[in-house]
Amino acid sequence: MPESDQLAHGVLEPASRELSGRTVLVTGAGSDLGATCCLSLAKLGADLLLLDRKKRLMEEVCQQVDDYLESDPAIIEFELSKAGEADCQILAEGLAGLTRALDGVVHCGLAAWPLAPVMNSKVEHWHQIHDREAVRPMVLIRSLYPLLKESGSASVVFCTMSAGRQGRANWGAVGSAFASLENISETLATEWGAHNIRVNTVDISSIPSALRTRYYPGEVNQKPESGEDHGLARALGDLLRSDSTTSGQRMTL
């Protein structure tokens, strides 16, 4: 059975510490979604680099993952929403001083946006949302290409939402931005495959988070139980381990 099919059917279980020795950068690490990703990666043994706009947002995450790591995660203050191409290049140069190579990047720095019917939406909001959710993540990952290439077996995971895979009423600008991110992921997977850099997307819509609460305010606000990640650890373990071959796929938890 192909890896993507195994993952979709929940057959694969993460082996203990299967990401040991692999360095992974997590964007949006200070959010509750980012914390869930970091905890899952820490349990799998990855060495973590945490990136978010404020140091204080990541300090609590460091405490949560401390018991699973041999060394403290690196904390990197970087505001992607205001970063240009030059800023991303400076970031990449700084990361090169922390690690020889990046074995993985998990982008979960997603923002919550107001939803509106297409006829009631503002054109400037479409530009803003597409820039933040699709263009800037692409610019960031592109700047990290030399570090990813140095790994010899790197993996990029873009977190996304189901509205990017099926158009829905009121989700026009947001859903199309995620759809763009899905396409960017598949494009990079094709272009970078020769350098053994894999690129995939994971739909995190099912994970209870502040992001989901903002988009589905009618739901009962429930935080995930301790250790519950709705299959995220299994997905990350499969996609980020050095012997994975899965690339250009749209995964769903």
N, C-alpha and C positions, 0 to 999 in steps of 0.2 A: 504493500500500500504506500503511495507517495507520502512524503512528510506532511504536505499541506492537508491531505485527506485525513491522516492520522491526527493532526492537530485539531481539525474541524470536528472530528468525532470524539475528541477527548481521550484518545488512546494513550498518548504519550504522557508519562509522569516524569517530572524533573528529577534527575539523579542528584544526590547530595553533593553540594559544592562543585557542580559541573562547570561553573564559570570561574573557578579558582584560577588566579593568575591573569585574568582578562580585565583590562581597564575599560570602563564604560562611563560615558558622559551622559548625565540626565538633565535635560532642560526643563524649566518649570518645576524644579525639585522642591520648592517651598510650598507648593499647593498640596492639598490632600491627595489628589491624584498622583502628583509627583512623589509624595511620601510613600504611597502604596507601591509605586514602581521601585523606589529605592529599597524598600524593605524586602520586596521580592528578589531583587538582584543581590542584596546583601546575604540573604539566606542561601543563595546559589554560589556565594563565594566571590563575587566580582569585586574588584577594586573600583571605588566610586569617585567620580568627579561631579559635584553638585553645582548647577548653574541656575541662578534666578536673579531677580532685580534687587533684592535686599538680603543682606547677610542674616538678619534676624529671622527671616522666613525659613532659612535652612538649618538654623541651630537646633531646633526641636527635632528635625528629621535626623540630624547627626546622633542625637541621643537615642532615637528609636532603633537605629541600625547598629549602634556601637557594639552590642553583644555579639553580633554576627561577623564583625570585621576584625582583621588582624591589625590594621592601621586606620587612623582617622581619615574620613573622606576629605578631599580638598573642596573648599567653598569658594565659588567664583561669582562675584557680583557682576551681572551683565544684564542690561535691559534690552531685550531683543526688539521690543516694540518701537524703540527709538534708535536702533542701531542701523548704520549704513554699511555699505560694502567695506569701507576702510576700517570701520570699527570691528567687523567680523574678522578681517585679516589680522588686526592687532591681537584679537582674542586668540586666534589660531597660533600666532607666534608665542603668546604667553603660555598656552597649553603645551607647546613644544618644549618649554622649559620645565614642565612638570612630568611629562611622560614622553618616551621615545615614539610611541605609537598609540593610536586609539583603536581598540578592538571592537568598540560598539558605541553607538549614540542612540539614546531613546528620547525622542522629542515629545514631551507631554506638556509643553507650555501653551496650552490652549486657553483662549479667552472666551468669556460669555458675552453675547451680543443681543440686543433687542431683536425680536422676530417681527416680521411685518409682511403683509401681502405685497407682491411685486408692484401693484398699482399705487400702493401707499408708501413705498420705500423711496429713500433719497439716493440719487446716483452717487453722491460723495461717500455715502455709507458703503456702497458696493466696492468702491475703490479702496476705502480704508480697511474693510474686512478682508478682501482678497490680498491686500498687501501684508496684513498682519498674520493671516492664517496660512497663506500659501507662498507668497514671494519671499518674505523674510526667512522663514525656515529653510527655503531652498538656498538663499544666499549664505546662511550660516553653515549648512552642510557642505556647500561647495567650497567654502573657505577651509573646511576640515579635511578636504580630500587628501592632501599630502600625508597627514597623520593616519588616516584610514588606510591608505595604500601601503604605508609602512608596516601595518599589522600583518599583512599576508593572508588574513582571513577575517575581514571586518564585516560588521553588520550594522545597518541603520534601520531603526524602527520608528516610523511616524505614527503617533496615536491620532486617531480620527474618529468621526462619529457616523452613524448609519445614514444620516441625512445627506452625506456625501456620496452615497451609493444608490439612493433612490430619491427622486425629487418629491418634496412634500409641501403642502400648502403652508405659507408663511415663513418657510425656511429658505427662500430664494437666494439671498446674498450669502448667508452662512453655509447653506448646503452646497452651493456652487463653489464656494471657496474650498470646502473640504474635498469636493470632487476634483478640483484643480490639484490639490495636494496628492490625491490618489494617483492622478495622471503623472505628476512630477516624480512620484516614487517609482512608478513603472518605467518611466523614461530613464531615470538614473540606474535602475536595475539593469536595463539593457546596455547602457553606455559604459557602466563600470564593472560589468560582469567579468570582463577579460582580466581585470586587476583583482579578482576575487573579493570584491566588495558587494555584499548582498544588501538589497533595499526592499523593505516590505511595509505594509500598513497594518495596524491592529485597531479594530473598532472597539472603543472602550465605553460605548454607550451603556452597557449593562452594569458598570461599576458604580455603586453609590458614591456620589461626590458632590461638592458644591457646584460644579459645572452642570451636572445633571439636574440638580435642584433648581438652578436658574432657568434651564430650558424646559423643565417639567414641574412647574411650581404646584400643580395640583396633587402631586404624589405626596405620600407621607414621607417626611424627611427622616431617612434611616441611615445611620453610619454603618459601614461594614463591620461585622464581628471581628475581633482580634484574630489576625492571621488569614482572614477571608479576603481573597483577591479575585474571585470569580474566574479562575483559570489563568490569571495574568502571569504568575510565576511559570506555569507550564509553557505558555506561549513564549515568554522571554527566554526561557532556558532553551527551547527548541531553536529560536531564531538567532540567538547570540552565541551559541557554542561554536567552537572552532571547526567542527566537522559538519556543520549544517550546510545543506545545499539549497535551502528554500530561498527564493528570491523572486521579486516581481509579483508577490501574492497579496491578496486582500484577506487578512485573517479576521475572524469574528470570535470573540470570547463566548 
